[in-house]
């Protein structure tokens, strides 16, 4: 967890104060006819808003306090409360605009304010649903992809992709145990994990070996590191501690049964045919670190061989180096689908699409495919709303 620069902190606090003040005024106006009852409500609202602002300062200006507690619980629970609070206040502010606009003409219609309270309550309930129920929902997304170049022996190959488990955010083993059970039901030939095993620290991996080692696939289990696996989001006392943390995380991958690919490739053999699985370290647009080295990873891969690329951040798929080399299939994660989506007319949409063109699902470009897994765990918010944890089953077919 990183502290927030002073200038940004002041800006955020000012916005929060303005939203809180707007809410306070709306409450006062709405309860003008019942002053005694609403006076208590106003007092509770003011104290509650003040406490949230104080906790925001403590947790984000002094993130080490949360780290020293040895748990992310306080941090994540506060984030959920803050999200529910800010979104509800924004709704209140927006819904009050027609009321204040009509006041210019000496017309008072309090219905706009009451509608704001109803909608704000719905927002709060949605956030808490996502935090307590939505983040534990799990789905299997199945897709088939066909290639002319696919070696005949690999026709029908079943690949299960997992991504972004974020062990530090899992407060019970139930979701991961269900995930392992569902994966094994699919009887995959190959299991690929596209990074972010942890949030930051190696201690998050303790006690999970018995769960991960239940995963089975005849062609093996492979993984690449994600941006959070490097510990780059913590201010380490020295480089040795950071290196020791990363080494312990890579050892955990091995302990859990995965072969971690760090700018390297392996040959997968089936029958008389071979395909190459290429795995690179994290690559992303700044501020995300760029450790990927495709040239190194491809040193022993014949140019014409069918290739599957594992790279944590889907932004890498658009990178010029990737376009020069034909990877028939690329697997990524990282986005989580923003852990929040809607389905207007059955079409899945996430605000992540405003930040990342390739945020979830299958994409095609010049006969090459990218699949972006929406992740198992959560980060920042222990919350998922209409964006459940995902197991991806990809079946390869020969045209």
C-alpha positions as CSV (number, residue, x, y, z in Angstrom):
1,X,0.0,0.0,0.0
2,X,1.4,3.4,-1.0
3,X,0.8,6.8,0.5
4,X,-1.0,9.5,-1.5
5,X,0.9,12.7,-2.5
6,X,-0.1,15.7,-0.3
7,X,-1.6,17.7,-3.2
8,X,-3.8,14.8,-4.4
9,X,-4.9,14.1,-0.8
10,X,-6.0,17.8,-0.3
11,X,-7.9,17.7,-3.6
12,X,-9.7,14.5,-2.7
13,X,-10.6,15.8,0.8
14,X,-12.0,19.0,-0.7
15,X,-14.2,17.1,-3.1
16,X,-15.3,14.8,-0.2
17,X,-16.1,17.9,2.0
18,X,-18.2,19.5,-0.8
19,X,-20.1,16.2,-1.4
20,X,-20.7,15.8,2.3
21,X,-21.8,19.4,2.7
22,X,-24.3,19.0,-0.2
23,X,-25.7,15.9,1.4
24,X,-26.0,17.7,4.8
25,X,-27.9,20.6,3.2
26,X,-30.3,18.1,1.4
27,X,-31.0,16.3,4.6
28,X,-31.7,19.6,6.4
29,X,-34.1,20.8,3.6
30,X,-35.8,17.4,3.4
31,X,-36.4,17.3,7.2
32,X,-37.4,20.9,7.6
33,X,-40.9,20.0,8.6
34,X,-39.7,17.5,11.2
35,X,-36.8,19.3,12.8
36,X,-36.5,17.2,16.0
37,X,-36.3,13.8,14.3
38,X,-34.0,15.0,11.5
39,X,-31.7,16.9,13.8
40,X,-30.4,13.6,15.2
41,X,-30.0,12.3,11.7
42,X,-28.0,15.3,10.7
43,X,-25.7,14.9,13.7
44,X,-25.1,11.3,12.9
45,X,-24.4,12.1,9.3
46,X,-21.9,14.8,10.2
47,X,-20.0,12.6,12.7
48,X,-20.0,9.7,10.3
49,X,-18.6,11.8,7.4
50,X,-15.9,13.3,9.7
51,X,-14.8,9.8,10.9
52,X,-14.5,8.6,7.3
53,X,-12.3,11.6,6.4
54,X,-10.1,10.9,9.5
55,X,-9.7,7.2,8.6
56,X,-9.0,8.1,5.0
57,X,-6.1,10.2,6.2
58,X,-4.7,7.6,8.6
59,X,-4.9,4.7,6.1
60,X,-3.6,6.4,3.0
61,X,-1.2,8.9,4.4
62,X,0.2,6.3,6.8
63,X,-0.3,3.0,4.9
64,X,2.5,1.4,7.0
65,X,0.0,1.2,9.9
66,X,-2.1,-1.2,7.9
67,X,0.9,-3.2,6.9
68,X,2.2,-3.6,10.5
69,X,-1.2,-5.0,11.5
70,X,-0.4,-8.0,9.3
71,X,-3.7,-8.0,7.6
72,X,-5.5,-6.1,4.8
73,X,-8.9,-6.4,6.5
74,X,-9.2,-2.9,7.9
75,X,-8.0,-1.4,4.6
76,X,-10.4,-3.3,2.4
77,X,-13.5,-2.9,4.7
78,X,-12.8,0.8,4.8
79,X,-12.6,1.0,1.0
80,X,-16.0,-0.6,0.7
81,X,-17.5,1.9,3.2
82,X,-15.8,4.8,1.4
83,X,-17.0,3.6,-2.0
84,X,-20.6,3.3,-0.7
85,X,-20.4,6.7,1.0
86,X,-19.0,8.6,-2.0
87,X,-21.2,7.1,-4.6
88,X,-24.4,7.7,-2.5
89,X,-23.4,11.3,-1.9
90,X,-22.8,11.8,-5.6
91,X,-26.3,10.4,-6.3
92,X,-27.7,12.7,-3.7
93,X,-26.0,15.7,-5.2
94,X,-27.1,15.0,-8.7
95,X,-30.7,14.3,-7.7
96,X,-30.8,17.6,-5.8
97,X,-29.9,19.7,-8.9
98,X,-33.5,19.8,-10.2
99,X,-34.8,20.8,-6.8
100,X,-32.3,23.8,-6.5
101,X,-32.9,24.7,-10.1
102,X,-36.7,25.0,-9.5
103,X,-36.0,27.0,-6.3
104,X,-34.8,29.8,-8.6
105,X,-38.4,30.2,-9.8
106,X,-39.7,29.9,-6.2
107,X,-41.0,26.4,-6.7
108,X,-40.2,23.7,-4.1
109,X,-40.5,20.1,-5.2
110,X,-39.0,17.9,-2.4
111,X,-39.7,14.8,-4.4
112,X,-36.4,15.2,-6.2
113,X,-34.6,15.1,-2.8
114,X,-36.6,12.0,-1.7
115,X,-35.8,10.3,-5.0
116,X,-32.2,11.0,-4.3
117,X,-32.4,9.3,-0.9
118,X,-34.0,6.2,-2.5
119,X,-31.5,5.9,-5.2
120,X,-28.6,6.5,-2.8
121,X,-29.9,3.7,-0.6
122,X,-30.0,1.4,-3.7
123,X,-26.3,2.3,-4.4
124,X,-25.3,1.4,-0.8
125,X,-27.1,-1.9,-1.0
126,X,-25.5,-2.7,-4.3
127,X,-22.0,-2.0,-2.9
128,X,-22.6,-4.2,0.1
129,X,-24.1,-6.9,-2.0
130,X,-20.9,-6.9,-4.1
131,X,-18.7,-7.0,-1.0
132,X,-20.5,-9.8,0.9
133,X,-22.1,-11.9,-1.9
134,X,-20.8,-10.8,-5.3
135,X,-17.1,-11.4,-4.6
136,X,-17.9,-15.1,-3.7
137,X,-19.7,-15.8,-7.0
138,X,-17.9,-18.0,-9.5
139,X,-18.5,-18.7,-13.2
140,X,-17.0,-20.9,-15.9
141,X,-16.5,-19.0,-19.2
142,X,-16.2,-21.5,-22.1
143,X,-15.0,-20.6,-25.5
144,X,-13.6,-22.4,-28.6
145,X,-11.0,-21.0,-30.9
146,X,-10.1,-22.5,-34.3
147,X,-6.7,-22.3,-36.1
148,X,-5.5,-23.6,-39.4
149,X,-2.0,-23.7,-38.0
150,X,-2.9,-25.9,-35.0
151,X,-1.0,-29.2,-35.0
152,X,-3.4,-32.1,-35.5
153,X,-2.6,-33.8,-32.2
154,X,-3.7,-30.7,-30.3
155,X,-7.2,-30.6,-31.9
156,X,-9.6,-30.5,-28.9
157,X,-6.9,-29.4,-26.4
158,X,-8.6,-28.1,-23.3
159,X,-6.9,-25.2,-21.5
160,X,-8.1,-23.8,-18.2
161,X,-6.9,-20.3,-17.5
162,X,-6.9,-18.8,-14.0
163,X,-5.7,-15.3,-13.1
164,X,-5.4,-12.7,-10.4
165,X,-6.1,-14.8,-7.3
166,X,-4.7,-12.1,-4.8
167,X,-4.4,-14.4,-1.8
168,X,-4.1,-11.5,0.6
169,X,-7.7,-10.6,-0.2
170,X,-9.2,-14.1,0.4
171,X,-10.5,-14.3,4.0
172,X,-11.5,-17.9,3.7
173,X,-10.4,-20.8,1.6
174,X,-13.9,-21.5,0.3
175,X,-13.8,-19.6,-3.0
176,X,-10.4,-21.1,-3.9
177,X,-11.5,-24.6,-2.9
178,X,-14.6,-24.2,-5.1
179,X,-12.4,-23.0,-7.9
180,X,-10.1,-26.0,-7.7
181,X,-13.1,-28.3,-7.6
182,X,-14.7,-26.7,-10.7
183,X,-11.4,-26.8,-12.6
184,X,-10.8,-30.5,-12.0
185,X,-14.4,-31.2,-13.1
186,X,-13.5,-29.7,-16.5
187,X,-10.7,-32.3,-16.9
188,X,-8.3,-29.8,-18.6
189,X,-5.2,-30.9,-20.5
190,X,-3.3,-27.8,-19.4
191,X,-3.7,-25.2,-16.6
192,X,-2.3,-21.7,-17.1
193,X,-2.2,-19.0,-14.5
194,X,-1.6,-15.5,-15.7
195,X,-0.2,-13.8,-12.6
196,X,-1.0,-11.8,-9.4
197,X,-0.8,-14.7,-6.9
198,X,-0.6,-12.1,-4.1
199,X,-1.3,-8.5,-3.4
200,X,2.3,-7.6,-2.3
201,X,3.8,-10.0,0.3
202,X,5.1,-13.5,0.4
203,X,3.4,-14.2,3.8
204,X,0.1,-14.2,1.9
205,X,1.1,-17.6,0.3
206,X,1.3,-19.4,3.7
207,X,-1.1,-22.2,4.3
208,X,-2.5,-22.6,0.7
209,X,-0.3,-25.5,-0.5
210,X,-3.0,-28.2,0.2
211,X,-5.5,-26.3,-1.9
212,X,-3.4,-25.6,-5.0
213,X,-1.8,-29.1,-5.1
214,X,-5.2,-30.5,-5.8
215,X,-5.1,-29.0,-9.3
216,X,-4.4,-31.7,-12.0
217,X,-3.6,-31.5,-15.7
218,X,-1.6,-34.1,-17.7
219,X,0.3,-31.5,-19.7
220,X,1.2,-29.5,-16.6
221,X,0.5,-26.3,-14.7
222,X,2.3,-23.1,-15.8
223,X,2.3,-19.5,-14.6
224,X,3.7,-16.0,-15.2
225,X,4.2,-13.3,-12.5
226,X,1.8,-10.4,-12.4
227,X,2.6,-6.8,-11.4
228,X,1.6,-7.3,-7.8
229,X,3.9,-10.3,-7.4
230,X,7.0,-8.1,-7.5
231,X,6.2,-6.2,-4.3
232,X,6.5,-2.9,-6.2
233,X,3.6,-1.3,-4.3
234,X,5.3,-1.3,-0.9
235,X,8.0,1.0,0.3
236,X,10.7,-1.5,1.3
237,X,13.5,-0.6,3.7
238,X,16.1,-1.9,1.3
239,X,16.4,-3.8,-2.0
240,X,17.4,-7.0,-0.2
241,X,14.1,-7.3,1.6
242,X,12.2,-6.7,-1.6
243,X,14.3,-9.4,-3.4
244,X,13.8,-11.9,-0.6
245,X,10.0,-11.2,-0.7
246,X,9.9,-11.8,-4.5
247,X,12.1,-15.0,-4.2
248,X,9.7,-16.4,-1.6
249,X,6.7,-15.7,-3.9
250,X,8.4,-17.5,-6.8
251,X,9.2,-20.4,-4.5
252,X,5.5,-20.5,-3.5
253,X,4.5,-20.9,-7.2
254,X,6.7,-24.0,-7.4
255,X,5.4,-25.3,-4.1
256,X,1.9,-24.9,-5.4
257,X,2.7,-27.1,-8.4
258,X,3.2,-24.4,-11.1
259,X,6.3,-23.9,-13.3
260,X,6.9,-20.2,-13.3
261,X,7.9,-18.9,-16.8
262,X,10.0,-15.8,-16.6
263,X,10.9,-14.8,-20.1
264,X,11.2,-18.3,-21.3
265,X,9.4,-21.0,-23.2
266,X,8.6,-24.7,-22.9
267,X,7.7,-27.3,-25.5
268,X,4.4,-29.1,-25.1
269,X,4.3,-32.5,-26.9
270,X,1.3,-34.5,-27.8
271,X,1.5,-37.4,-30.1
272,X,3.9,-36.5,-32.9
273,X,3.3,-32.7,-32.6
274,X,4.8,-29.9,-30.6
275,X,3.6,-26.4,-29.7
276,X,5.5,-23.7,-27.7
277,X,4.2,-22.1,-24.5
278,X,5.9,-18.7,-24.0
279,X,5.7,-16.9,-20.7
280,X,7.0,-13.4,-20.0
281,X,7.3,-11.3,-16.9
282,X,5.0,-8.3,-16.4
283,X,4.7,-5.7,-19.1
284,X,2.4,-2.7,-18.7
285,X,2.0,0.9,-19.4
286,X,3.6,3.1,-16.8
287,X,3.3,3.2,-13.8
288,X,3.1,-0.6,-14.1
289,X,6.6,-2.1,-14.3
290,X,8.0,-3.6,-17.5
291,X,10.1,-6.7,-17.0
292,X,9.1,-8.6,-20.1
293,X,11.7,-9.7,-22.5
294,X,10.1,-11.4,-25.5
295,X,13.4,-11.8,-27.4
296,X,14.8,-13.8,-24.6
297,X,11.7,-15.9,-24.2
298,X,11.7,-16.8,-27.9
299,X,15.3,-17.8,-28.2
300,X,14.6,-21.5,-28.6
301,X,11.2,-21.2,-30.4
302,X,11.1,-21.9,-34.2
303,X,9.4,-19.1,-36.1
304,X,6.8,-21.2,-37.7
305,X,5.8,-23.2,-34.6
306,X,2.3,-22.7,-33.1
307,X,2.7,-20.4,-30.1
308,X,0.7,-19.6,-27.0
309,X,1.8,-16.5,-25.1
310,X,1.2,-15.9,-21.4
311,X,1.5,-12.2,-20.4
312,X,-0.2,-10.7,-17.4
313,X,-1.2,-7.3,-18.8
314,X,-3.3,-7.3,-22.0
315,X,-1.8,-4.0,-23.0
316,X,1.2,-6.1,-24.0
317,X,-0.8,-7.5,-26.9
318,X,-0.9,-4.1,-28.6
319,X,2.8,-3.6,-28.1
320,X,4.8,-3.5,-31.4
321,X,7.1,-6.3,-30.3
322,X,4.2,-8.6,-29.9
323,X,2.8,-7.7,-33.4
324,X,6.1,-8.7,-35.0
325,X,5.8,-12.2,-33.8
326,X,2.7,-14.2,-34.5
327,X,1.2,-15.6,-31.3
328,X,-1.9,-17.6,-32.3
329,X,-3.2,-17.3,-28.8
330,X,-2.4,-14.9,-26.0
331,X,-3.7,-15.2,-22.5
332,X,-3.8,-12.3,-20.0
333,X,-5.6,-11.1,-16.9
334,X,-4.8,-7.9,-14.8
335,X,-8.0,-5.9,-15.4
336,X,-10.5,-7.8,-13.1
337,X,-13.1,-6.3,-15.4
338,X,-12.9,-3.5,-12.8
339,X,-14.8,-6.0,-10.6
340,X,-18.0,-4.1,-11.6
341,X,-20.1,-4.5,-14.7
342,X,-23.6,-4.2,-16.2
343,X,-25.3,-6.1,-19.0
344,X,-27.6,-3.7,-21.0
345,X,-29.5,-5.9,-23.5
346,X,-27.3,-8.8,-22.5
347,X,-24.1,-7.1,-23.6
348,X,-21.4,-7.1,-21.0
349,X,-20.0,-3.7,-20.2
350,X,-17.4,-2.4,-17.7
351,X,-16.1,1.0,-17.1
352,X,-12.7,-0.6,-17.5
353,X,-13.3,-0.4,-21.3
354,X,-12.7,3.4,-21.0
355,X,-9.2,2.7,-19.7
356,X,-8.3,-0.5,-21.4
357,X,-9.5,-1.6,-24.9
358,X,-9.0,-5.2,-24.0
359,X,-10.5,-5.7,-20.6
360,X,-12.4,-9.1,-20.6
361,X,-13.2,-11.9,-22.9
362,X,-12.0,-12.9,-26.4
363,X,-10.5,-10.6,-28.9
364,X,-9.3,-11.2,-32.5
365,X,-6.8,-9.4,-34.7
366,X,-5.4,-10.7,-38.0
367,X,-6.1,-14.3,-37.1
368,X,-4.5,-14.0,-33.7
369,X,-6.6,-14.2,-30.5
370,X,-6.4,-12.7,-27.0
371,X,-8.3,-13.9,-24.0
372,X,-8.5,-11.6,-20.9
373,X,-9.6,-13.5,-17.8
374,X,-11.5,-11.4,-15.2
375,X,-9.7,-13.0,-12.3
376,X,-10.6,-14.9,-9.2
377,X,-9.7,-12.5,-6.4
378,X,-10.1,-8.8,-5.7
379,X,-7.8,-5.9,-5.1
380,X,-8.5,-2.4,-3.7
381,X,-12.1,-3.4,-2.9
382,X,-13.3,-6.7,-1.6
383,X,-16.1,-6.3,-4.1
384,X,-17.6,-7.7,-7.3
385,X,-20.9,-6.6,-8.8
386,X,-22.1,-8.5,-11.9
387,X,-18.4,-9.4,-12.6
388,X,-18.0,-12.7,-10.9
389,X,-14.7,-14.6,-10.4
390,X,-13.9,-16.4,-13.6
391,X,-12.5,-19.8,-14.6
392,X,-11.9,-19.8,-18.4
393,X,-12.1,-23.0,-20.4
394,X,-10.6,-22.6,-23.9
395,X,-10.8,-25.4,-26.3
396,X,-8.5,-25.3,-29.3
397,X,-9.8,-26.6,-32.7
398,X,-8.2,-27.2,-36.0
399,X,-9.9,-25.6,-39.0
